[in-house]
Amino acid sequence: MFGPALILFSDLDGTLLDHDTYDWSPAQPALKQLAALEVPLVLTSSKTRAEMEALRRAMGNHHPFIMENGAATVIPKDYFETGPEQVTCLGAGRVDILTHLRRLRGQGFRFTGFADMTDADVATHTGLDLDGAGKARDRVATEPLLWQGSEADLAAFRQALEAAGLQLLAGGRFLHAMGQFDKADAMAQLTQRYRTRWPGRSWQTVALGDSPNDQAMLAGADLAVVMAGPGANRITLPPGHRVIRSQQPGPLGWNQCVLDILKSYDDH
C-alpha cells in the first residue's frame, strides 16, 4: 500500500499551518510528494475533530488523525481493515474538566476558557472566522484557556489540576486543561496499528512540531523536526535524539524539511 516505510505525525498551527493566516499552501510540494510516495501523514493537533476534518478535506488527506492534543484518535473506515470508522478516546471528557475548572474558579483562580466565550470571542482571539470559531469550540476532552492571573497563581493552578488527575499543557496560543494523555500516547497507539497491519515493513516515525505541547511527541518519534518559532527554544529533547531544526517557520520550513527527509530516505 505504501512507499517508504515512514509515518509522519505533524502538528498544525505554527508547523504545517501559518500561525496567523492558517495557510498551508507553501507546503504543497512536500504534500504532493508524500501523496505520490503513499507516505502516511497523520495530522496531530490541539484542534477539534470538526476543524481537522475540514482541513483534511481541503488537503486531500485520507489517513488517521489525532485531535485535541491526543484526546482521541480517528481511523477512517476501511483503513487498516474492512470496517467502520474507529474513534478511540484516551482521557477524561470535557464535562469532567469543566466541572473541575468551575470549582477552581470558585477558589479565586482567574482564567477564561472557550466555554466562557462566544464564537465571536474565539474568533477575536484566534483570527478564525465565525464558522471556524464554532468548530474550535466543539470539543470533546480539552479546554483551551487564557490565563489572567499571576505566575505564582498559575503554578498553584497547575498543581490543583494535577491533584484532580488533570494537567495543563502550554500550546502555541493557549493553555490546555486536559486529562493525563498527550500526542505521544496517541502517536504510539497509531504506530502500533501500522506495525500490526503491515508487519513486514520497518516503520520509522517522524514527528514535526513547534511548541512545548509537541515535546513528548517529538521525543517519542524516531526523528524529531522542531519548527522555527517562538516556542522552539522551550522544547527539550533527550541527549542524542535525532533532530532537525527548520530554518523557516510554518509551512515554508515544513515543506523544506519534509522534502529533505524524503530525499535522504531515497538516497539510502
Disulfide bonds with the S-S distance in Angstrom:
none
